[in-house]
Amino acid sequence: MVELNISFVSVDFEVFGHVQGCGFTKHCRDMCVKRKIGGWVKNSKTGTIVGKMQGSKESIDEMTDWLTNTGSPGCKIERCEFKNWLTLLRPDYRDFAIRF
């Protein structure tokens, strides 16, 4: 019998800079859906973008790079912080949503 060791990664993120009013949450959602990442993203009251992602390590690594270095057209990312890294047997989210 072959044992499959499939695990998922979960991480919270916050993106700082000029990241609101430039379609960041929509682009983030679209990028996560494309990579089969579950979770959510929203504008914070302090002018940042916050969210949670859950998916394969490879997909999460791609998104951490996008959140840190690329972002949506017209944004200016100063930095992105990641916290609460966890390994999960199964994700808590089935899809990726924009929260308000």
Backbone torsions as a table, in degrees:
resi	resn	phi	psi	omega
1	MET	NA	132.9	179.0
2	VAL	-95.5	128.4	179.2
3	GLU	-95.1	123.6	177.1
4	LEU	-88.2	127.7	179.1
5	ASN	-109.7	76.1	179.9
6	ILE	-99.0	123.1	177.6
7	SER	-130.5	160.7	-179.2
8	PHE	-120.0	153.6	179.1
9	VAL	-110.0	142.1	176.3
10	SER	-125.2	139.0	178.6
11	VAL	-153.1	143.4	172.4
12	ASP	-94.7	147.2	179.9
13	PHE	-138.9	156.2	173.1
14	GLU	-142.4	126.6	-177.9
15	VAL	-108.1	128.6	-178.1
16	PHE	-109.8	151.0	178.1
17	GLY	127.4	-158.4	173.8
18	HIS	-86.4	88.9	-173.2
19	VAL	-125.8	-3.0	175.5
20	GLN	-104.4	148.5	178.9
21	GLY	80.1	15.2	-179.8
22	CYS	-131.5	21.6	176.8
23	GLY	75.0	18.3	-174.8
24	PHE	-61.2	-46.8	-176.6
25	THR	-64.5	-39.7	178.9
26	LYS	-64.8	-46.1	179.3
27	HIS	-64.1	-39.7	178.0
28	CYS	-61.0	-47.5	178.2
29	ARG	-58.8	-48.3	-178.2
30	ASP	-60.3	-41.6	178.9
31	MET	-65.0	-40.2	-179.9
32	CYS	-69.7	-42.2	178.3
33	VAL	-59.8	-43.6	179.2
34	LYS	-59.3	-32.4	-178.0
35	ARG	-97.9	8.6	179.4
36	LYS	59.6	38.9	176.8
37	ILE	-97.0	135.4	175.1
38	GLY	-98.7	162.3	176.9
39	GLY	139.9	-148.6	-177.1
40	TRP	-158.1	163.1	177.7
41	VAL	-147.2	148.2	176.1
42	LYS	-158.7	161.1	171.3
43	ASN	-75.6	136.6	175.7
44	SER	-93.2	165.3	178.5
45	LYS	-71.6	-15.7	-178.4
46	THR	-95.6	6.8	176.8
47	GLY	92.1	7.1	177.7
48	THR	-102.4	177.4	171.7
49	ILE	-112.7	129.5	178.7
50	VAL	-123.6	155.7	178.5
51	GLY	-177.0	-178.4	177.9
52	LYS	-137.3	136.9	177.3
53	MET	-124.6	142.5	174.7
54	GLN	-139.3	126.8	179.9
55	GLY	-179.0	-166.1	178.7
56	SER	-66.3	153.1	179.9
57	LYS	-56.9	-42.1	-179.4
58	GLU	-61.5	-46.1	179.9
59	SER	-65.8	-41.3	179.0
60	ILE	-65.7	-39.6	177.1
61	ASP	-60.9	-40.9	177.7
62	GLU	-62.3	-41.9	-178.7
63	MET	-72.4	-34.8	177.6
64	THR	-64.3	-36.7	175.9
65	ASP	-65.5	-45.0	179.3
66	TRP	-61.5	-44.7	-179.2
67	LEU	-66.3	-31.1	-177.1
68	THR	-85.6	-37.7	-168.2
69	ASN	-117.9	-23.1	-171.1
70	THR	-114.1	-69.4	-178.6
71	GLY	67.4	-167.7	-178.8
72	SER	-83.5	159.1	176.9
73	PRO	-57.7	134.0	177.7
74	GLY	90.3	-9.0	179.1
75	CYS	-84.0	161.5	174.6
76	LYS	-132.0	98.9	-177.6
77	ILE	-80.0	125.0	173.2
78	GLU	-86.4	-48.0	178.5
79	ARG	-164.9	164.2	175.0
80	CYS	-133.6	130.4	178.9
81	GLU	-107.6	138.1	178.3
82	PHE	-120.2	136.0	178.4
83	LYS	-148.7	170.5	179.9
84	ASN	58.2	46.1	175.4
85	TRP	-66.2	129.1	178.3
86	LEU	-137.5	152.5	169.4
87	THR	-105.2	130.3	-176.9
88	LEU	-119.1	149.6	172.2
89	LEU	-77.8	-32.7	177.1
90	ARG	-148.7	141.8	-177.5
91	PRO	-69.8	153.0	177.5
92	ASP	-83.9	-19.5	-175.7
93	TYR	-114.8	136.0	177.9
94	ARG	-90.8	-24.7	-179.4
95	ASP	-139.8	-178.8	-179.5
96	PHE	-119.1	128.4	-173.5
97	ALA	-125.8	153.1	168.4
98	ILE	-91.8	125.0	177.9
99	ARG	-100.4	154.9	-179.8
100	PHE	-124.1	NA	NA
